[in-house]
Amino acid sequence: MMEQQSLVTKLKEGVLKKLGNENVSVKDLADLTMMSERSLYRFIKRKLGTTPGRFIREVKLERTRELLYNNCCQNIKEVADKVGFESPGNFSLAFEKKFKVKPGRYLQTSNPIKNSHN
């Protein structure tokens, strides 16, 4: 079996490659790593302390934060679509829960160019 850290990296890359598809599944990641879904669940739970579904969501949220910080999207709907959240509302709630700030506010405060015009 792959070394554990490279397996985590491979899992993150697998999620990132499927951005825009809200249906990234545990089966997709199990297939990618040539593990059963149950083995993948146990690995992620043991190594990262979370479930595969939450792992997928966390990778997506980290990517949305990067997109917002780098001003790659014009609005929240665009960033939610880009990473495969089913709705901007679901995305906003998840983002705020993880980062303790609303994505629209993060977009405003992380962009010095927009801030200089206020």
C-alpha positions in Angstrom: 0.0 0.0 0.0 1.1 3.6 -0.7 2.9 5.5 2.0 0.2 7.2 4.1 1.1 10.9 3.4 1.3 10.4 -0.3 -2.1 8.6 -0.1 -3.6 11.7 1.6 -2.1 13.9 -1.1 -3.5 11.6 -3.8 -6.9 11.8 -2.2 -6.8 15.7 -2.1 -5.7 15.7 -5.8 -8.5 13.4 -6.7 -11.1 15.7 -5.2 -9.5 18.8 -6.8 -9.5 17.2 -10.2 -13.3 16.7 -10.0 -14.1 20.2 -8.9 -17.3 21.5 -10.5 -18.9 18.1 -10.0 -20.9 18.2 -6.8 -21.1 14.4 -6.9 -17.5 13.6 -6.0 -18.1 10.4 -4.1 -16.3 8.1 -1.7 -16.4 5.5 -4.4 -14.5 7.8 -6.7 -11.8 8.1 -4.1 -11.8 4.4 -3.3 -11.3 3.6 -7.0 -8.5 6.2 -7.2 -6.6 4.6 -4.4 -7.6 1.0 -5.2 -9.1 0.5 -1.8 -12.5 -0.7 -0.8 -14.9 2.1 0.4 -14.8 0.5 3.9 -10.9 0.5 3.9 -10.8 4.1 2.7 -13.3 5.1 5.4 -11.1 3.4 8.1 -7.9 5.0 6.7 -9.4 8.5 6.6 -10.9 8.2 10.0 -7.7 6.9 11.5 -5.3 9.2 9.7 -7.4 12.4 9.5 -10.0 12.0 12.2 -12.9 12.6 9.8 -15.1 10.8 7.4 -14.5 10.6 3.6 -17.6 12.8 2.9 -16.3 15.5 5.3 -12.8 15.1 3.9 -14.2 15.9 0.4 -16.1 18.9 1.7 -13.0 20.2 3.6 -10.9 20.0 0.4 -13.6 21.9 -1.5 -13.8 24.6 1.2 -10.1 25.1 1.2 -10.1 25.5 -2.5 -13.0 28.0 -2.3 -11.0 30.1 0.2 -8.0 30.1 -2.3 -10.3 31.2 -5.1 -11.9 34.0 -3.1 -8.5 35.2 -1.8 -7.0 35.3 -5.3 -10.1 37.0 -6.6 -10.7 34.3 -9.2 -14.5 34.6 -9.0 -16.9 37.6 -9.2 -19.4 36.4 -6.7 -20.4 33.6 -4.3 -22.5 31.7 -6.8 -19.6 31.5 -9.2 -17.2 30.1 -6.6 -19.8 27.6 -5.3 -20.4 26.4 -8.9 -16.7 26.2 -9.6 -16.1 23.8 -6.8 -19.3 21.8 -7.1 -21.5 22.9 -4.2 -25.1 22.2 -4.9 -26.2 25.7 -4.0 -24.7 29.0 -3.0 -26.7 28.8 0.3 -25.2 25.5 1.2 -21.7 26.7 0.3 -22.1 29.9 2.3 -23.2 28.0 5.4 -20.4 25.5 5.2 -17.8 28.2 4.5 -19.0 30.3 7.5 -19.0 27.3 9.8 -15.4 26.4 8.8 -13.8 29.8 8.6 -16.0 31.8 11.0 -16.7 34.4 8.3 -19.2 34.7 5.5 -17.7 34.1 2.1 -18.9 37.5 0.8 -17.2 39.2 3.7 -14.1 37.2 3.2 -14.1 38.2 -0.5 -14.3 41.9 0.5 -11.6 41.7 3.2 -9.1 39.6 1.3 -9.1 41.8 -1.8 -7.0 44.9 -1.3 -7.8 46.2 -4.8 -11.6 46.2 -4.1 -11.0 47.6 -0.7 -9.0 50.6 -2.0 -12.1 51.7 -4.0 -14.3 51.8 -0.8 
